């Protein structure tokens, strides 16, 4: 499990990545 800051840039995470803060599915699709 890699904890990321509550921010991400397009393309730097897989689409299936989950945000560790908001616990919502986050990924390259904004």
Helices and strands as residue ranges (DSSP letters): none
